[in-house]
Amino acid sequence: MPTDPVERFLAALDPDHREAVGARPREEQERLAAAWERELEADTELDTLDELSPPAAEAEAARRVLEGETD
């Protein structure tokens, strides 16, 4: 499992979004990864999902971060 937050964030994305975010500048990837980590830490619903399936919780948080960008 990668330890770099950007690598972890990219791994949590679906393949299409992974490619799109991977093409962005590193600084933007770091910003998104930081937002993703905050989402994982702050959302209690994700805590429950994390207990059942950590990859599912990480994927859901990644989806929310990208969705928040388009709002």
N, C-alpha and C positions, 0 to 999 in steps of 0.2 A: 504494500500500500504506500503510495507516495506521501511524503511528509510536507512537501511544499504546498502552501495553501492554493496557489494557482493551479498546480497539477491536480490536487484533490477536487477543486471546483470543476475543472475541465472534465475529469473522470466522472463526475456526477451528472454531467449534461448528456442529453441524447446526442447521437452522432451528428445530426445536422447543426445543432446549436454549438456543439464542441468545435466543429470546423469553423463556423462563423466567428465565435469568440476567440478561437486560436489565431485567427487572422488579424485580430485587433492589436493595437500597441500594448506592450507589456504593462505600462502604467494603468491602462484601462482594465486589463485583465486583473491586476492587483486590486483595483478599486472594487470590481465585481466580486472577487474572491473574499474581500473583507466584508462586503455586504452579505454575502452568502454565509460566512461564519457568524455574523451578528444574527442573521435569521435563524440559524441552527440553535444558537444560544438562547434567544429570546422567546421563541414560540413553544409554548407548553404542549400543543398538539403534536409538534414534531418530536418532542421528548418521548411521548407515548409511542409514536411510530418508530422512533429510533430503538426503543426496547424490542420491538417486534422485528424490525428490519432496518439496520443502519443505512444500507445503500438506498432504500426507498425514501427514508427521511432526507438524506443528502440530495437525492434527485428532486424531491418535492421542494426543498429550499432553493435549489438552483433554478427550478421553474419559476418560483415566486420572484426571485431576484430579477430574472430576465423579463418577466411579465411587468414588474414594477418599472422597468426602464421605458416601456412603451406607454405607460399611463401619463 
